[in-house]
Amino acid sequence: MSKREEKEVVVPASAPLAESAYEKAQFLVSSRYTPAQRDILAAVLEDGKSYTDNQAKQALETYLRKELK
């Protein structure tokens, strides 16, 4: 078993809390999205890039609202 070092991060009270960001692979296994939504996210999200939940939802909505040609 490997040991994982945990570092405590102290955030000043005046600093706004950042929204958590996740990798594409984490969205693809999330139960928050339906299998069809996960398929779309697999196509629209870039590998190696982190997204907030709101950014992933926005990418999904943008794709679904696209006009068909």
Contacts in CASP RR format, 6 or more apart in sequence:
PFRMAT RR
TARGET T0000
AUTHOR 0000-0000-0000
METHOD contacts of the structure
MODEL  1
MSKREEKEVVVPASAPLAESAYEKAQFLVSSRYTPAQRDILAAVLEDGKS
YTDNQAKQALETYLRKELK
11 17 0 8 1.000
19 52 0 8 1.000
19 53 0 8 1.000
19 54 0 8 1.000
20 52 0 8 1.000
20 53 0 8 1.000
21 50 0 8 1.000
21 51 0 8 1.000
21 52 0 8 1.000
22 50 0 8 1.000
22 51 0 8 1.000
22 52 0 8 1.000
22 53 0 8 1.000
22 56 0 8 1.000
23 48 0 8 1.000
23 49 0 8 1.000
23 50 0 8 1.000
24 41 0 8 1.000
24 42 0 8 1.000
24 45 0 8 1.000
24 46 0 8 1.000
24 47 0 8 1.000
24 48 0 8 1.000
24 49 0 8 1.000
24 51 0 8 1.000
27 33 0 8 1.000
27 38 0 8 1.000
27 41 0 8 1.000
27 45 0 8 1.000
27 51 0 8 1.000
27 56 0 8 1.000
28 38 0 8 1.000
28 41 0 8 1.000
28 42 0 8 1.000
29 38 0 8 1.000
30 38 0 8 1.000
32 53 0 8 1.000
33 41 0 8 1.000
33 60 0 8 1.000
37 60 0 8 1.000
40 60 0 8 1.000
40 63 0 8 1.000
40 64 0 8 1.000
41 56 0 8 1.000
41 59 0 8 1.000
41 60 0 8 1.000
43 63 0 8 1.000
44 59 0 8 1.000
44 60 0 8 1.000
44 62 0 8 1.000
44 63 0 8 1.000
45 51 0 8 1.000
45 56 0 8 1.000
45 59 0 8 1.000
51 59 0 8 1.000
END
